[in-house]
Amino acid sequence: LQHQVVRAGRLSALGEVVAGIAHEIKNPLHSLAGTAEVVDPLIPLDAEERGLWDSHRAELERLGRTAERFLSFARPGVLLDAELDLRDVAARLVELLGAQARQEGVLVRLSLPEVPVFVRGDRDQLAQLALNIALNGIRAIGAGGGTLLISVINETREDKGMACLAIENNGPRIPEAEIEQLFDPFFTGTPEGTGLGLSIAARIAEQHEGYIEAANEGLGVRFRVMIPRSAR
């Protein structure tokens, strides 16, 4: 609990800094994107410079997406506080993963209890949280294919009153020294990663008065999203 409080404070402070940086990046980006829209039709499709210009526009779009991810970490959207069934979040996650999982040859399995698992929160934000974790799992599995198991537990034995959305994969295990750093901003195990996906997930969990933990167990690596159950 002490570790979670310290991490929450660190994320909040860093969020303010990141928000300022992202804002300063987005302002000139808007101007550059507007200029690009004007210039684009002036360069013929068969011009020698067209390839360089297309690369220029693609990089502008990539930088824009990165700035948006910074803002998502720094200032999560307004939380819609409504009662929902955690099984619906799991089912939505399977839908969102469909195309990516098929492309990578990953089998997605779903394990749900027969009775509803009610929590309070925002369905879309919880789905985004779970999607960030699951996509990391698919990348960890790699192109060789593997299994991703998504399950919902009504109440955990060790943490009464908490519902659990578990996401497991049979990819490589996480080095024990890295487990505590997984949710730190900008910590990433891949060269192409920004290190913000799991940080954003942690921020959303904290908004829901919950938390996320990771361990080398289950199929190989298991993330557990813990959310307080509804008083129903």
N, C-alpha and C positions, 0 to 999 in steps of 0.2 A: 504493500500500500504506500509506504514511504517513497519507494522508487517511482511509483506511478504519479504521485503528487509532484515530485521533483521534475519528472519528464513533462508533465502537463505545464508547469511553470515555464520550463525552457522552451517548449513549443509555442506557448503564447507570446513570450518575449520575441522569439525569432520570427514569429508570424508578422509582427508589426514591422520589422525590418524588411522582410521579404515583400510585404504589401507595398511599401514605399518604392522598392527597387522595381517591382513589376509595373507599378503605375508609371514610373519614369521611362520604362522600356516601351509601354503601350502607346504613349503619346506620339513619339516619332514614328512608330510603326504604322499608326493610322495615316499619317501624312505620306509615308512611303507607299503604303498600299493604294492610296488615292492616286498618287502620281503614276503608279504602275498600271492602273486601270486606263489612264489617259494614253500612256505610251504604248501599251500592248498592241492596239490595232495598227500602229504606225510601223511595226516591224513585220515585214512579209514572212509568211510561214516558210518560204524556201530561202530566206536570207541566211548568210553565213553566221550572223550574230544571233540567230533565233535560239540555238541550243543554249548559249550562255544566258540569254534573257529568260528562258524557261527555268533554268537552274536558279537564277536570281529570284524569280517569283516564288519558286518552291521553298527556297530558304527563308523568304519573308513569312510565308505561311507557317513554316516549322517554328520560327521564332515566336510567332503569334500564339501557337498552341502551347509552347513552353511557358510564355508569360501567363496564359490562362491557368496552367497547372500551378504556377506559383501563387496566383490569386486564390485558387481553390484551396490550397494549403493554408494560406494566410487568413482568409476570411470565408470559412464555410458558409454555404447558403443558409437562409432562415429555415429553422427546423419546423416542419409540420408535425405538430403533436397530436397524433390520432392513434386509437387502438387498432392494432393490426395483427394478423396471424403470421408468425415468423416463417411458417411453411410457404406462404405466398412469396416471401422474399427469396427463399431457396428456389422455388419454381421459376421465378423471374430471372434469377441468376443463370439457370440452365438455358433459358431462351437467349440471353445475352451472349452466352459463351458458344452457342451452337456453331456458327461459321468458323470461328477461330479454332475451336477444338477439332472440327472435321479437317481443317486445313493442316493442322499439326499431327493428325492421327491419334488424338487423345480421346479415350473413352470417358465420358462423363456419366457417373452413376449418382442416383438420388435416393436417399434414405430418409423417409419422413414418418413420424408417429401418426397413428390413426386419429388422434384427437387434436384439436387446434392448440397452438402454443401462442398465447396472447402476450404481446408486449406493447409499449407505447412508443411512438416515434414516427419517423418519416420513411415510408416504404422506398421511395426513390433513392434517398441518401443511403439507406442501409444496403440497397442493391448495389449502389456505386462502391460502397465500402467493400462488400463481398467480391465485386468484380475486380477491384484492384488486387486483392489477395489471390483470386483464382487465376488471373492473367499472369501474375508472377509465377504461380505454380506451373502453368502451361509452358512458360519460357524455361523454367527449371527442368522440366521433363525433357524438353528438346524435341528435335524432329523425328527421333526414333519411335515416338509414340509411347503411351503409358496410360495411367488411370488417374482420374480426379474424382474423389468421392465427396459429395456435399450431403451433410446430414444435419438434422435438427433434433435437439434433446430438450425435453420439456423442463427439466430441472436437474442440475448437476448435484452429485452426492456431496462434493466438497464445498459447494457454494450455493447454499439454499436461497431460493428466491430469484435465481438467475437462470434465464433460458440461454441455450448455446446453439450457435450456428457454426458447425465445424466444417473446415475445408481441408482435405488431405490430398497429397499427391505422392506418387512413388518415384519421384525424382531424387537427385543426390541429397544426402543429408546436409544440414546447415552446420558449419563448424561451430562448436560450442562457444568459442570466443566471440562469434558474430551475432549470436541470438539476441543479446541485450541491445545491440546496435540497430537491429532491423527497422525499428520505427523512428530512428533519428533522421531528421531531414538531411538529404543529400548523401546518405549512405546507400551505396548500390554495389551489387556484385557483378554488374555487367557494364561494359564500356559505353553502351548506347543508352543506359538508364539515367534518369534525372535524380533518382533517390527520393522521389516525392510520393509515389503511389502508396506505400505503406504508412507514411507520415500522415497523408490525407485520411487514410482509413482510421488511424489512431485518433485523429481529431474528431471524426464523425462519431466514433465509439464514445469518446468522452462527452460529446454533446448529448448522447443518449444515456449518460451516467453509467456507461459500461466500460469495458476494456477489451484488449486483444492480447492473447498470449500465443507464443509459438514454441514448439518442441519437436524433437526427433522421435516421433512415435506414430502409431497407426500404420498407414501404408508406407510411411517413410518420414514425411514431414506433415505435421498437423498444426493448423491455425485454428484457434477457438475464439469466436466473437461472443463475448458474454454481455447480455442485455437484461436489465431487470424485467421480471415478469409483470404483467398487468395485475392490478389488484382484484380482477374479476374472479 
